[in-house]
Amino acid sequence: MDQEIPVGALAALLGGKLSDPAAAETIVRGVKPLDQAGPHDLAFLWDPKYLEAARASQAGVVIAQEPIPGAQAPVLVVGDAQGAMLTLLGEVYSQRHPEPAPGVHPNASVDPSATLGEGVSVGAGAVVDAGAVLGEGTRVMPLAYVGRGVTTGKGCVIQPHATILDHCVLGNRVTVWSGAVVGKDGFGFLQRDGRHIRIPQIGGVRLDDYVEVGALTTVARGALEDTHLGVGVKIDDHCHVAHGCQLDENVMLIGFSRMGGSAKIGRDTYLLQDAAVGQARTVGKNAIVGSAAKVLYKDVPDGGRVMDIASGAVPHVRAKRVQLCLQQLPELRTRVRKLEKQLTELREQD
């Protein structure tokens, strides 16, 4: 945790009650799993299946939602153990990453026509282009780029080396991580005279409140309509949202998931790692597209669950046999149909 906290102060911070008031003077310096924690560590119990580990733990204090009979360590009882963990880790995180002082670093470049709200900070080497409007408390970290006409709401964080291209619109408390690119032109071309001619992409990108875009992720702008990410959408690293895609509230994209142009994803849906949604396909709300699954030829309904039929590690020799069988499936299907027809005819003769 990079600091020492008396257990009594921890109880005050989390609004909990100690099973042993004498433990209030114990100093904790780290957070560890129940079975690894020592006298100067704290540990959390939020799943009853780890109750025995909590009883045996040598932690300086165990944080739990209920008393733990027979526990060797003092127990700090709180109303919500997971909530307590978030509070504590948030406190530590804020101390590790203090907010920069408001203002523009001398080595930053801010166009005179840009508008900076109260408390905005622009770090060293960052660029804020013409006509950009940064909302109150927004932080543009060192070496980030905010393009022409970009608008952000309050409390946004543009991490180092993140790029927000022209005329994108960010809501409140949007985070764009390092290496991400928001607003690149969509991948649209027409073939004329034997050449691929790029279609000018004049749409934009809209990121609603509390959206998070992971490192090295791309969100492309539409040709005519905006690419839109709804409230609370969370995107992991190395993902791709193509031009014109529409993601409803609370969608989660896990690492390396991607989608083709104009795909639509319903609210509260998950795309797990390496999942793909094809161009103009629709995935309904509360659905799950499993790891490496490909939604290419058929939409997924509300609540649908799809997975990759080839998932899992398969021995090399068996994998080659499976691939060979897959290549023969059309012929095998034809043979099975003929056999079924012959069997039906024999039964009718009987």
Stockholm file with secondary structure:
# STOCKHOLM 1.0

chainA/1-350         MDQEIPVGALAALLGGKLSDPAAAETIVRGVKPLDQAGPHDLAFLWDPKYLEAARASQAGVVIAQEPIPGAQAPVLVVGDAQGAMLTLLGEVYSQRHPEPAPGVHPNASVDPSATLGEGVSVGAGAVVDAGAVLGEGTRVMPLAYVGRGVTTGKGCVIQPHATILDHCVLGNRVTVWSGAVVGKDGFGFLQRDGRHIRIPQIGGVRLDDYVEVGALTTVARGALEDTHLGVGVKIDDHCHVAHGCQLDENVMLIGFSRMGGSAKIGRDTYLLQDAAVGQARTVGKNAIVGSAAKVLYKDVPDGGRVMDIASGAVPHVRAKRVQLCLQQLPELRTRVRKLEKQLTELREQD
#=GR chainA/1-350 SS CCSCEEHHHHHHHHTCEESCGGGGGCEECEECCTTTCCTTEEEECCSGGGHHHHHHCCCSEEEESSCCTTCSSCEEECSCHHHHHHHHHHHHHHHHSCCCCSEECTTCEECTTCEECTTCEECTTCEECTTCEECTTCEECTTCEECTTCBCCTTCEECTTCEECTTCEECTTCEECTTCEEEEECCCEEEETTEEEECCCCCCEEECTTCEECTTCEEEECSSSCEEECTTCEECTTCEECTTCEECTTCEECTTCEECTTCEECTTCEECTTCEECTTCEECTTCEECTTCEECSSCBCTTCEECCTTCSCCCHHHHHHHHHHHHHHHHHHHHHHHHHHHHHHHHHHC
#=GC SS_cons         CCSCEEHHHHHHHHTCEESCGGGGGCEECEECCTTTCCTTEEEECCSGGGHHHHHHCCCSEEEESSCCTTCSSCEEECSCHHHHHHHHHHHHHHHHSCCCCSEECTTCEECTTCEECTTCEECTTCEECTTCEECTTCEECTTCEECTTCBCCTTCEECTTCEECTTCEECTTCEECTTCEEEEECCCEEEETTEEEECCCCCCEEECTTCEECTTCEEEECSSSCEEECTTCEECTTCEECTTCEECTTCEECTTCEECTTCEECTTCEECTTCEECTTCEECTTCEECTTCEECSSCBCTTCEECCTTCSCCCHHHHHHHHHHHHHHHHHHHHHHHHHHHHHHHHHHC
//
